[in-house]
Amino acid sequence: MEPIIILDSLSTAERNEVKALESFKKASEYALKKEKGSLLPTVGAFAGYSYASLYNANTKVPIEQLNTTANLKLNELTLHPNWMLGVAVKWELFSGFERKHKIDEAKIGLAQVENKLADTKEKVDLELEKNKVEYNTTLHKVDIAIQREKIAQNNNEIASKQYRLGLINVTERLGAENDIYKESLNKVETVIEQRNAAIEVYRASGKLSNFIKIQN
C-alpha cells in the first residue's frame, strides 16, 4: 500500500456549494438588471401619413386694381400627403413606485446571495487549508513510520547474527522479530491515515470524483 501524493494545486472553485451560489448570484444580477429596465418609461415609435383636404370652401379675394372683390367657391382641395414620425412616451407614476420597490427587493436578494457566497467560500477555504495541514502531517508520519520499520529490520538482522553467536537468548531474538511486525503494522496504519487525509483534501476541493476516476 502506497501513500497518495497530491501534485495538483487544489482550490475550492469546484465545490458544489460555491458553484450553486455563483449560479444564484448570476440569476440575481439578471433579475436586478431586468427590474432596473422596467423602471424606464414605456416608449413606442409611430409613423404614418395624412392628407389635408378642404371641402365646400368659400373665400373672397380683393382685387385692388379693379376696385372690386372676387367671390371664389371651392368644392374640394386636397394637399400632398404629410408624413408623420414620432415617439410616444408613457410613464405611469404609480407603477413606477411599484417597480422601484421591486428593484429594492432585487438588490436585497442579490446582497444576500453575495454575503452567502462570501461566507461559504471562507468556510470551504478554511476547511481545505485544514485538510491540507493534516495531509502534510500524515506525510511526515509516513516517512517516520518507514524509517522505524527500516530500523526494526536492521535490528532484527543484528539480533539474528548475535543469536547465532550466542550473544543473546531466544527471547531477545523473538523480541527483535516482533518489533518488525509492530513497525510494519504501524506503517500500514499510518499510510491508511495518510490516504484518508489525501482523500479529504480532494473532497474539500470538490475534485474527489475526478480523483476516483483516475484511480479506476
C-alpha positions as CSV (number, residue, x, y, z in Angstrom):
1,M,0.0,0.0,0.0
2,E,1.4,3.3,-1.1
3,P,0.5,6.8,0.1
4,I,-1.4,9.2,-2.1
5,I,0.7,12.1,-3.3
6,I,-1.2,15.2,-4.3
7,L,0.6,17.1,-7.0
8,D,-2.2,19.3,-8.2
9,S,-2.7,22.9,-6.9
10,L,-6.2,22.5,-5.5
11,S,-8.8,25.2,-4.7
12,T,-12.5,25.2,-3.7
13,A,-13.7,26.6,-7.1
14,E,-15.2,23.2,-7.9
15,R,-17.2,22.8,-4.7
16,N,-20.8,22.3,-5.5
17,E,-21.9,24.8,-2.8
18,V,-19.7,27.5,-4.4
19,K,-20.8,26.7,-8.0
20,A,-24.5,26.7,-7.0
21,L,-24.3,30.1,-5.2
22,E,-22.4,31.6,-8.1
23,S,-25.2,30.5,-10.3
24,F,-27.7,32.1,-7.9
25,K,-25.6,35.3,-8.0
26,K,-25.8,35.4,-11.8
27,A,-29.5,34.9,-11.7
28,S,-29.9,37.6,-9.0
29,E,-27.8,40.0,-11.1
30,Y,-30.0,39.3,-14.1
31,A,-33.2,39.8,-12.0
32,L,-31.9,43.2,-10.8
33,K,-31.0,44.3,-14.3
34,K,-34.4,43.3,-15.5
35,E,-36.2,45.3,-12.8
36,K,-34.0,48.3,-13.5
37,G,-35.0,48.1,-17.1
38,S,-38.7,48.0,-16.1
39,L,-38.3,51.4,-14.3
40,L,-37.8,53.2,-17.7
41,P,-41.0,54.7,-19.3
42,T,-42.7,52.7,-22.0
43,V,-41.5,54.0,-25.3
44,G,-43.3,53.4,-28.6
45,A,-42.4,54.7,-32.1
46,F,-45.1,55.5,-34.6
47,A,-45.2,56.5,-38.3
48,G,-47.9,57.4,-40.8
49,Y,-49.1,60.0,-43.2
50,S,-52.3,62.0,-43.7
51,Y,-53.9,64.2,-46.4
52,A,-55.1,67.7,-45.7
53,S,-58.4,68.4,-47.5
54,L,-60.8,71.3,-47.8
55,Y,-64.4,70.9,-48.8
56,N,-67.1,73.4,-49.9
57,A,-65.0,76.4,-49.1
58,N,-65.9,80.0,-49.9
59,T,-63.4,82.8,-49.9
60,K,-63.3,86.4,-51.0
61,V,-60.2,87.8,-52.7
62,P,-60.0,91.6,-53.0
63,I,-58.7,92.9,-56.4
64,E,-57.3,96.3,-55.8
65,Q,-56.6,97.1,-59.4
66,L,-60.3,96.7,-60.4
67,N,-61.5,98.1,-57.1
68,T,-63.8,95.1,-56.6
69,T,-63.9,91.7,-54.8
70,A,-63.9,88.3,-56.4
71,N,-66.1,85.6,-54.7
72,L,-64.4,82.1,-55.1
73,K,-66.0,78.8,-54.4
74,L,-64.1,75.5,-54.0
75,N,-65.7,72.1,-53.9
76,E,-62.6,70.2,-52.8
77,L,-58.9,70.9,-52.3
78,T,-56.5,68.1,-51.4
79,L,-52.9,68.7,-50.5
80,H,-50.0,66.3,-50.8
81,P,-49.7,63.6,-48.1
82,N,-47.9,64.7,-44.9
83,W,-45.6,62.1,-43.3
84,M,-45.7,61.9,-39.5
85,L,-42.9,60.3,-37.5
86,G,-42.5,60.4,-33.7
87,V,-42.0,58.6,-30.4
88,A,-44.7,58.2,-27.8
89,V,-43.6,58.1,-24.1
90,K,-45.7,56.6,-21.4
91,W,-44.7,56.8,-17.8
92,E,-47.1,55.6,-15.2
93,L,-46.4,57.3,-11.9
94,F,-47.9,54.8,-9.5
95,S,-46.5,51.7,-11.3
96,G,-43.1,53.5,-11.1
97,F,-43.2,53.3,-7.3
98,E,-44.0,49.6,-7.5
99,R,-41.1,49.0,-9.8
100,K,-38.8,50.9,-7.5
101,H,-39.9,48.6,-4.7
102,K,-39.2,45.6,-6.8
103,I,-35.7,47.0,-7.6
104,D,-35.0,47.4,-3.9
105,E,-36.1,43.8,-3.3
106,A,-33.9,42.6,-6.1
107,K,-30.9,44.5,-4.6
108,I,-31.5,42.9,-1.2
109,G,-31.8,39.5,-2.8
110,L,-28.5,40.0,-4.6
111,A,-26.8,41.2,-1.5
112,Q,-28.0,38.2,0.5
113,V,-26.6,35.8,-2.2
114,E,-23.3,37.7,-2.3
115,N,-23.0,37.5,1.5
116,K,-23.9,33.8,1.5
117,L,-21.3,33.2,-1.3
118,A,-18.6,35.0,0.5
119,D,-19.4,33.2,3.8
120,T,-19.4,29.8,2.1
121,K,-16.1,30.5,0.2
122,E,-14.5,31.5,3.5
123,K,-15.7,28.3,5.2
124,V,-14.7,25.9,2.5
125,D,-11.4,27.6,2.0
126,L,-10.7,27.1,5.8
127,E,-11.8,23.5,5.5
128,L,-9.5,22.9,2.6
129,E,-6.5,24.5,4.3
130,K,-7.2,22.5,7.5
131,N,-7.2,19.3,5.5
132,K,-4.0,20.2,3.7
133,V,-2.3,20.7,7.0
134,E,-3.5,17.3,8.2
135,Y,-2.4,15.8,4.9
136,N,1.1,17.2,5.2
137,T,1.3,16.0,8.8
138,T,0.4,12.4,7.8
139,L,3.0,12.6,5.1
140,H,5.7,13.2,7.7
141,K,4.2,10.4,9.9
142,V,4.5,8.0,6.9
143,D,8.2,9.0,6.5
144,I,8.8,8.4,10.2
145,A,7.0,5.0,10.0
146,I,9.1,3.9,7.1
147,Q,12.3,4.8,8.9
148,R,11.2,3.0,12.0
149,E,10.4,-0.1,10.0
150,K,13.9,0.0,8.4
151,I,15.5,0.4,11.9
152,A,13.5,-2.6,13.1
153,Q,14.7,-4.7,10.2
154,N,18.3,-3.7,10.8
155,N,17.9,-4.6,14.5
156,N,16.4,-7.9,13.5
157,E,19.4,-8.7,11.3
158,I,21.8,-7.8,14.1
159,A,19.8,-9.8,16.6
160,S,19.9,-12.8,14.2
161,K,23.7,-12.7,14.0
162,Q,24.0,-12.2,17.7
163,Y,21.8,-15.1,18.4
164,R,23.8,-17.4,16.1
165,L,26.9,-16.3,18.0
166,G,25.2,-17.0,21.3
167,L,25.4,-13.3,22.4
168,I,21.6,-13.0,23.0
169,N,19.0,-15.5,24.2
170,V,15.9,-16.7,22.3
171,T,13.6,-14.2,24.0
172,E,15.7,-11.2,22.8
173,R,15.8,-12.8,19.3
174,L,12.0,-13.1,19.2
175,G,11.6,-9.6,20.5
176,A,13.6,-8.3,17.5
177,E,11.3,-10.1,15.1
178,N,8.2,-8.9,17.0
179,D,9.5,-5.3,16.6
180,I,9.5,-5.8,12.8
181,Y,5.9,-6.9,12.9
182,K,4.8,-3.9,15.1
183,E,6.6,-1.4,12.9
184,S,5.3,-2.9,9.7
185,L,1.7,-2.7,11.1
186,N,2.3,0.8,12.2
187,K,3.4,1.8,8.8
188,V,0.3,0.3,7.2
189,E,-2.0,2.1,9.6
190,T,-0.1,5.4,9.0
191,V,-0.4,5.0,5.2
192,I,-4.1,4.4,5.6
193,E,-4.4,7.5,7.7
194,Q,-2.4,9.5,5.1
195,R,-4.6,8.2,2.2
196,N,-7.7,9.2,4.1
197,A,-6.2,12.7,4.7
198,A,-5.4,13.0,1.0
199,I,-9.0,11.9,0.0
200,E,-10.3,14.6,2.4
201,V,-8.2,17.2,0.6
202,Y,-9.7,16.1,-2.7
203,R,-13.2,16.2,-1.2
204,A,-12.7,19.6,0.3
205,S,-11.6,20.9,-3.1
206,G,-14.6,19.4,-4.9
207,K,-12.4,17.1,-7.1
208,L,-13.0,13.8,-5.3
209,S,-14.9,12.4,-8.3
210,N,-12.0,13.3,-10.6
211,F,-9.5,11.5,-8.3
212,I,-11.7,8.4,-8.2
213,K,-11.9,8.3,-12.0
214,I,-8.1,8.5,-12.2
215,Q,-7.7,5.7,-9.7
216,N,-10.1,3.5,-11.6
